[in-house]
Amino acid sequence: MEGDRPPPPAPEMIERRLLMGNHGVLVTAPTIGEAFDDIWTLERACQILITAWSTGQPLKVLSDAVAEKTAQDWEKIADFSRQHFAEMKQLMIDLDPSLVD
């Protein structure tokens, strides 16, 4: 039997991206376009990190301040995220028009 669950966090405390060990990734966003872009960007970042690790060379890691500034800047590009989703969706439809049937 489960124990009592803690109360949910305040909405401003909820993160949009959650990496769950051995379970995958959970992404939430106000729009599908923003969620898509978050998952897309995370996937690309993971691919790049794996490639970098595969070289066997020491990695040059950004300072915490630069990483935080970059993360804050990325949070401000919702319009880009929605457009990215629209463009990727159109590419898929162009490849296979039956997707809209």
C-alpha positions in Angstrom: 0.0 0.0 0.0 1.2 3.5 -0.8 1.9 6.1 1.8 0.3 9.5 1.8 1.2 11.6 -1.1 2.6 15.1 -0.5 0.6 18.0 -1.7 1.4 19.1 -5.3 3.9 21.9 -5.7 2.8 25.4 -6.6 2.4 25.9 -10.4 5.4 28.2 -10.5 7.6 25.5 -9.0 6.8 22.8 -11.6 9.5 22.2 -14.1 8.7 21.6 -17.8 11.2 18.8 -18.3 11.7 15.8 -16.2 14.4 13.1 -16.8 13.2 9.9 -15.1 15.9 7.3 -14.5 15.1 4.1 -16.4 11.7 5.6 -17.5 12.5 8.2 -20.1 11.6 11.9 -20.4 8.4 13.9 -19.5 7.9 17.2 -21.1 5.0 19.6 -20.5 4.4 23.0 -22.2 1.6 25.4 -23.0 1.5 24.2 -26.6 2.4 21.1 -28.5 4.9 23.2 -30.5 6.8 24.2 -27.4 6.8 20.6 -26.0 8.0 19.3 -29.4 10.8 21.8 -29.5 11.8 20.9 -25.9 12.0 17.2 -26.7 13.7 17.8 -30.0 16.4 20.0 -28.4 16.9 17.6 -25.5 17.3 14.7 -28.0 19.8 16.6 -30.1 21.8 17.7 -26.9 21.9 14.0 -25.9 23.2 12.9 -29.3 25.9 15.6 -29.2 26.9 14.7 -25.7 27.2 11.0 -26.6 29.3 11.9 -29.7 31.5 14.1 -27.6 32.0 11.3 -25.0 32.8 8.8 -27.7 35.9 10.8 -28.7 37.5 9.9 -25.4 38.8 13.5 -25.1 38.1 15.7 -22.0 35.1 17.9 -22.4 35.2 21.6 -22.0 32.2 22.5 -19.8 30.6 25.9 -19.7 30.6 27.8 -16.4 27.4 27.6 -14.3 26.7 31.3 -15.0 26.9 30.8 -18.8 24.8 27.7 -18.7 22.1 29.5 -16.6 22.1 32.5 -18.9 21.7 30.3 -21.9 18.9 28.3 -20.3 17.1 31.5 -19.4 17.4 32.8 -22.9 16.0 29.6 -24.4 12.9 30.0 -22.2 12.1 33.1 -24.1 11.7 31.6 -27.6 8.3 30.1 -27.5 7.5 31.7 -30.9 10.5 29.9 -32.5 9.4 26.6 -30.8 5.9 26.8 -32.3 7.3 27.7 -35.8 9.9 24.8 -35.5 7.0 22.4 -34.8 4.9 23.7 -37.7 7.9 23.4 -40.1 8.7 19.8 -39.0 5.0 18.9 -39.3 4.9 20.3 -42.8 8.1 18.3 -43.8 6.4 15.1 -42.7 3.2 15.9 -44.5 5.2 16.7 -47.7 6.9 13.3 -47.4 3.6 11.5 -46.7 0.4 13.4 -47.4 -1.6 10.5 -46.0 -0.7 11.7 -42.5 -3.5 14.2 -42.7 -6.1 11.6 -43.7 
